[in-house]
Amino acid sequence: MSDRALAGLDERQREAVTTLRGPLVVLAGAGTGKTRVITHRIAHGVDTGAYSPGRVMAVTFTAKAAGEMRGRLRALGVDGVAARTFHAAALAQVNYFWPTVAGDTAPSIVDNKVRLLAHAADGIGLEPDTATLRDVASEIEWRKVSMLSIDQYAAARPSGVGRLDVSRVADLQRAYEKLKDERRKLDFEDVLLACAGMLEAEPRVLASVHEQYRHFTVDEFQDVSPLQHRLLELWRGDRRDICVVGDASQTIYSFAGADSRFLLEFAAAHPDARVVRLETNYRSDAAILAVANELMRGRPGALELAPARAERGPEPPTVTAYEDDAAEAAGVAEAVAARIAAGVDPREIAVLYRAHSQSPELVRALAERGIAASVLGGRRFFDMPEVRQAVMALRGASVAPLESGFIDAVRDVLRSLGFTDEPPQAGGALRDAWEARAAILRLAQESPAGTSLRQFTDELQARARTQHEPALRTVTLATLHAAKGLEWPYVHLLGLAEGLLPISYATTFEQADEERRLAYVGITRAGRVLTMSWSRGLRDRQPSRFLREIGSGTLRAAGAAASSGARNVRGGSATWTGSRPDRGRAH
């Protein structure tokens, strides 16, 4: 087992995996195998007897990432590790300890913060619109993860929200907290605060947690907020076995309280920490990495990514200029159609953008060409009515003896629900339902030989619990935030214009730098081919400053092309040539 945990690792990965004691910080660039390192390190610790699975806490930021971590650990023969999100780990402890501390069950969780805020606003005579309420909800989240009181928040954010000045925002927050307490509710951030409060105030609770957990791993450490960092320190106590993994260049949640300083200053805070840098990228072509490196050059904590493979991809990165957004969507759709016609699986193609508002035009342009697309961040696969119906029907069929083979039985059940051999026209609910049922059939076809219908439905239910969703045979559309942590061989990154990326409200240097990191995340999702585009639009936009910094000479040609429609302007080498403006100030 120990040999299996160490197999296939490069020198730096092996160094991280075999460092089992003391503080360790792994600076892991995009595509360098950080999840592999995390899971193999835990498996190696268990295999060698250094770790007991039940005493390991591994935390990350999304339920999907936690589920993937558990799945990889199971594949390595390791069960019993607490691989959870910060919130899931904190909620489990709150629910467990609250009855002994407070003598009652824990409060329930607020299911809709905006609705509760609306009730609180009514109570104090305010009538903000829904958009303002959503923004106030975000402000509450930022205040709590930043560990600020309402008065401290008001001093830190004096500009107010929408038409509400800061004093009214503070009043609304106080009314929200009062109403929440009256209804005996906790919101998402209260879970972390309540857990930290119990650990700080109750020595027996703290002692119990310290007895349970001895070894800690934190993924995406660049996204830790002050509150999460405080909770981690309480969980850890004086234990020294802590491994943090992250990449400062992928800090894209500063607006929500993430603070990359915890990652950048980890070695200074732990003078005996070992620092391992993972800079060999196993995902992207050298030309794509050259663009990514140039974009982040000189930024704090930036890593210099190097390609693992020597061969070059089929196409260099390109930039295309368009007259308007409709032409850009049509141009991207044409390029996607050409790739699919050439034999590329639609699942290998993604179109990425800054804001959700950019997706409808793309969906229409793709549908006009008969191409099905899935918008990432929409309905979860296992929450779709068609999927729930299919799982229930398959479960019912599994109790009767099969009159045909396993695959045929699954196909027959899906056909009874409306599945057909040929897909309906792209761009509507019928096609979405067809793609979901087709994904279930593919899962059955990919199941190990000898799988029974009952085992298959058990697997479907296990996937639903861990949010392990199958890949639909569709082109993926996603915001840059939603795309983080994912990868595709072919990526189209559009909207690289001033006002879109960086977004118009990124007015400070710090905000613009976060937009830079978003662009970096988008670029590094691509494996073989990266195409970028922008359009002038109705307001005569200019190309993004990020494109100018990567290579202004190429972009001058791309800008000229905009007047004649949509012509590709290719970078002839891995790194585009051209001067870069000063990066030490906001543009």
N, C-alpha and C positions, 0 to 999 in steps of 0.2 A: 504493500500500500504506500509506503514512504517513497519507493521508487516511482510509483505512478504519480504522486503529488509533485515530484521534481522533474518528471519527464517533459521534454519539449520546451523547457524554459531557456531564455537566453541568459547571458552572464549577469546582467543587472537584475532581471526578474528573479533569478536563483538567489542572488544576494538578499533581496527583500524577503523571499519566501523562507529562507533559512535563518533569518534574524528573528528569533522567537522571544527574546527577553529584552526588557528595557524599552525606552521610547524609540520609535521609528517613524520617520516621515518619508513617505514615498511621493515624490514629485512626478506625477504620471501624465505625460502629454496625451493629446488625443490619439486614439488608435494604438496605444502602446501596451494594451493588455492588462489594464488595472484590475478589472473584475477577476480575471484569471489569477493574477497575483494574490488578491485578497483571499479568494477561496482556496487556492493551493497552499497559501501560508497557514490558514486555519487547519486544513487537512493535514499538512505536514506536522503541525504542532500536536494534533490528536494522534497521528500515527506514531510519533516518537515518544508519546507519553508526557510531553511538556504541557499539554492542555487536556483538561476534561471538557467534553462538549458542553455539558450543562453549565459550565462556569465561564463560557465565552459569550460576550455580547458584541454583536456586529450590527451597527446602525447605519442607515442610509436615509435618503430623502423621499423616496416614492415607494408605494406598495409594490409596484411592478419591479423595481430594482431589488427590493427585499425578496420578492418571490423568485427572481432569477438567481439570487445568491443562494437561497435555500435549495433550489433545483440543482445548481452546480455542486453544492456540498453533498447532496444525496448521490449524485453521479460519482462522486469521489468516495462514497461509502461513509459519509459523516452525517449523523442525525443528532438532533437534540440541541443544536446551536441556536441561540436566540438571535435570529437575523430579522430585524424589524426596522421600521421607521422610528424616528425620535418620538413621534406622537403615539404610535402603537405601543412602544415600550413604556412610555410615561402613563398612558391610559391603563395599561395592564396593572401597573403598580398602584395607581390611584384607586382603581376598583378593588384591588386586593387589600390595601392597607386602610382605606377610608373607614370601613366598619369598625375596625379596632381603634382607630384614632378618634373618630367622631361619634361612634356608637350608632351609625345609621348608614344606609346605602349611599353610594356616591351620587351626586346630582347627575341629571341627564344632560346630554350634549345638545346645544343649540343646533337645530337643523337648517335654519335660514337666518343668517345674521342681518341681512337687509330688511327682512320682514319685521324682525324684532326692533331694529332701529326705527322703522316707520312707526311702530306703536309707541316707542319712546318719544319720537318727534311729536306725535299727536298729543302726548301728555304734557308737553311744555309749549304747545302752541306754534310749532314749526311745521311748515309744509314743503320740505325739499322734494325735488323730483327724484326719480329712481336712480338716475346717473349720479346725482350728488350723494345719495345714500350709499351707493356702491363705493364711491370714493372715500366716504367717511369710514365705511367698514374696512377698507384697505389701510386707512390711517390708524384705526384701532389696532389692527394686526401689527403694523410697524411699531407703534408705541409699545405694545406688550413685549414683542420679541427684542426690542431695544432696551427693555427693563426701565421704562420711564413712567413716572406718575403723570396724571393728566396735566398738572401745572407745569411739569418739566416739558411735556409734549408741547404745550402752548408756547413756551419760550423757544423751543427748538424749531417750531413750524408756525411762525407768526403770520403767514400769508392767508390762512384760512382755506376753505374748500368751496369752490364755485362761488355762489352768492352769499355763503355763510362766512362771516368774519371769524377769527380764531376764537373769540369769546363764546360765540354761539356753537361752534364745533365742540368746544370744551363742555358747554352746557349739555349738548346732545350726548356726548360720551358719558357724562355723569348720569344722565337720565337712563341711558342704555344699561350701565352697570347696575343701577338701582333696580330697574325692571327685571334684569337677569337674576339678581339675587332674590327678588320677591318670587320669581317663578322657579327658583332653585335649579338654575341652569348653569352650565359651564360652556364657554365657547372653545374653539379649537386651541387658541393660545392659552386659555386658562388651564387646560390640561397640563401643559408644561409648567406653568406657574404653580399650580396646586401640587404637582409632584415635587418640584424644587422646594416649595414651602414645607411639605411634610418631612422631606429629608433634612432640612435645616432645623426644624423645630422639634423633631421626634428622634432622639438618639437611638431608640430601639428599631425604628424603621431604617435609619441609616446603617445600623449594624447588620440588619438582616440583608440589605442589598449588598453590602460589602462582603458578607459571607457567601452570597450567591455568586457574584461575578468577580472574576480575578483577571480576566484578559479582555482587552477592548480593541475593537477595530472600527474606524469611522471612515466611511466612503464620502466622496464629494466634500471634503473638509473645507474647501474654499467657500462653500455655501452655508457654513455654520453661522447662526446669529448669536449675539451676546447671551440671550436666554438659553439657547441650546448648549452653548459652551459652558455656561454656569451649571446646567444640569449634568453635562458630561463630567465636569470636575467633581460634582457631588457623587455621582455614580462611582467614579474612579477612586476617590479618596487618596490614600497614600500609595496605591498600587502603581507600579512602574511599567507594567506590560500594556503599552498603548501604541497602536499603529494608526496613523492618520494618512489618508491618501487623497490627493487632490491636484488641481492645476489652476493656478491663479488666472491664467488666460481664459478660463471658462467660467469666471465669476459673472453670472448674468442675472443675479437676483439681489443686487445691492438695494434696489428700490423696496424690496420686501424685508430688509434687515440683514442680509448676508454680509459677512465681513471677512474678506480674504486675509486680513492681517493675522488672524489666528493661524492660518497655514503658513504665511510668509515669516511669521515670528516664532514658529513652533521650536525651531532649533535653538533660538536664543532663550526661550522660556525653559527649555530642557537641554542644558549644556552637554549632557552625556548622550544626546540623541544621535542615532545613526541616520544619515541622509542618503537616500538612494534616488537617483534621477533616471527615469525611464523616458528615453528620447528616440528609441527605435520604433518607428511607426509601421505597423503591419497592415494598414488599411489603404493608404493613399499612394498614388503615383508621385514620383519625385517632383514633377512640375506643379502639382497641386500643393505639395508641402512647401515648395519655394514661395508660392503666393502667400500661404499662411504665415510662414516665417517672416516674410517681408512686412506683412501687415502688423505683426506684433513686436517687431524689432525694437528693443530699447524699453519695452514696457516692464513694470515690476513683476518679477517672477517668471518672465517668458522663457520657455524652453525652446531649444533649437532642434526641431524634429528632423530626423534622417530616415530615408526610406529603407525598409528591410529588403526590398527586392531591387535588383539592378535594372531589370528591363523597364522600358518606358511604356506608358499607357498609349492607347490608340490615338488620342487627340490631346493637344495642349489646351490649357484653359483658354476660354474665349470670352470676349465682351461684345454684346450686341446692343446697339442703340435703336430706339423706336420713336415714332412720332407721338404716340399716346398709349394709354394703358390697354385699350382694346387691341391695338396692334401688337403690343408686347405679349398679351395673353394668347393671341392667335399665333404669333411666332413661336412661342414656347410649345403650344399644342402641336404645331406642325413638326417641330423637332422631336417631340415625344412620339408622335405617330410614325415618323421615319425610323426611329429606333425600334419600335415594336414591329414594324414591317420588316426590319432587318433581322428579326429573331430574338430581340431582347425581351426577357420576361418583364411584364409591367411591374412586378413586385420589386424589381431592381432599380426602379426609377422614382425619384422624389422631386417635387417642386417646392422650394422653400421661400418664405417671404416674412416680412416683419410683422404685419398686422392681419387679423382675421378678415378685415374688410377687403383684402386683396384676393380672397379665394373665390367668390361667386363668379367673377369674370373668367377665371381659369376653369371652373367646373363647366360652365357653358361652352367655352371654346373646346374643351376636351370632348364633351358630349356630342358636339356637332361633328366630331370626327370618329364617333363610335367608341371612345375610350372611357372606360369606367375609372372613377377616381374615388378615393376615400380620404376624408378630411380628418387628420389626426387630432385627437382631443374632442371629437364628437361623442356620440353614444358609445359606451363600452360594448364590445362584441357580445359578451354573455348577458348584457342587459337588453339586447334587441329582442323584440317579441318573437321574431321568426326563429331566433336561436333558442330561446326558452321553450318555445313550442316543439322544436326539433328534439331537444334534449329530453323533454318529457315523453314524447312519442317513442324515441329510441329506448328510453327506460322501460316503458310499457311493453314494447316488443321483446325486450330481453328476457321476460319471464316465460315466454313460450318457446318451445323447441324450434330451431331454425329449419326452414324447408329449403333453404339455399345457403350458399356460402356467406361468410361474414360481410364481405364488401357488397355483395348483391343485396343482402338484407338491409344494410344501411341505405343503399341507393333506393330500394323499394319504399322504405319509410319516408325518405325525403321526397320521393315522387308523389306519395300520398298527400303530402303537404303543399304540392304545387311546383316542385322542382322539375325542370326540363333539361334535356341534353344540350339545347342551344340557349344562350343567354338572350333575354329581352334587350331592347334598345337601351343604350347607356344614358345615364343622366336622370333617372327617376327612382322612386321607391321600389318598384318591381325589380329593377336591376340590383339595387342594394340588397334586397332580400335574396335574390338569386346568388349573388356573390357570397353571402353569409352561408347559405346551404352548401354551395360548392366548396367552401373552406372546410366545412364539417366532413364532407365526402373525402377531401384530400387527406384530412387527418386520419380517417379510417384506412385509406390506401397506404398511408405511411406507417401504420401500426405494425408492430412485430408480428411475425408469422405465428399463427395459433391464437391470436387475440380473440376473445369471445365478445359478444355484443354487450354483456354485462360489464366486462372489464373495460370496454371502450367507453361506456356511459360513466363508469367510475372515474375514468381519466378525464372526461369532459367536465365532470363536477369538480374534480381536483383543480383543473385549469381555471374554472370559474372562481373558485375560492382564492386562488393566488394571482388572479388577473393575468394568467399566462395565455394571451390571446394568439390565435393563429394569424398568419399573414394572409390578408385577402389578396386575390390575384388582380390587384388594381394598382394604378399609379397612386402614390401617396402625396397628398398636399398637406403641408404643415407649416406652422409658424416656427421661427427660429428657436423660440423657447421650448416648444413641444418637441422639436427635433433633437434636442440635447440628449446624448447617450445612445443615439441610433446611428445607422450608417446605411448607405446605398452605393452601388457601383456607379450610378449615373445621377448626378444632382444638377438641377437647374435652380440657380439663385437669382431671383428677380427683384426688381424694385430698388436697385442700388443707385438711388438718386437722393439728393439733398431734400430733406423733409420726410422721406420714407426710411432710409437707412444712411445716416442717423435720422431718427424720428424728429419731427419738428419741435417737440417740447424738450428735447435734450439740449438745453441751453448752456449748461455749465461744463467745465472741462471734465469733471467726474462723470456726468451723465453721457457726454459724448464718448468717453473712454469705455463705458459700459456698452454703448452701441458698437464700438469697435470689436469688443469681445463677442458680441452677438454675431457680427459678420464672420469672425474667426470660427465660431462654432459652426456656422453654415458651411464655410469653405471646407472644414475638416470632416464634414459628414461624407464627402465624396471619396470614392475609392479609385475609379478608373478615369472618369470624365467629369469635368466641372465646366458648366457654362454659366455666365453671368450676363445680366441685362438690366437696362434702365430705359425709361421713356421720359420725354420732355413734358408730356401732359399739357393740360390747359394753362398751367401757370408757368410754363417755360422753365421747368426744373433744370438744375445742373447735375452733372454726374456726381456721385458720392465722393466726398473727400477721401474715402478709403480707397477707391479706385485710383484717384489721383496719386495717392501715396505709393500704391503698389507700382504704378508706372504711368506717369503723365504723358509720355510720348505716344503710347498706344491709345490712350483715351482721347487725345486730340483727334486722331483718325476716327475713333468711334463716334465722337460728337459730330464730325463732318458727315458721317454716314447717315445720321438721323434725318437729315433733310431729304434723303432719297428713299426713305422707307426703312427697311430693316436688313442691313448687310452685316454679316459676321466680320469682326475685326479680330484676328487671332494674334496672340502673343507668340512670337516665333521661338522663344526660348523659355526655359523653366521660370526664370525671373524676368518680369517685364522691365524694360529699361525706362529711364526717365527720372527727373528730379523729384524729390520729396519735399513738401513744405515742412516747416518747423513743427515738431510734435510736442513741444514743451508748452503749448498754449492751446486754448480752445479756438476752433476755427469758426 
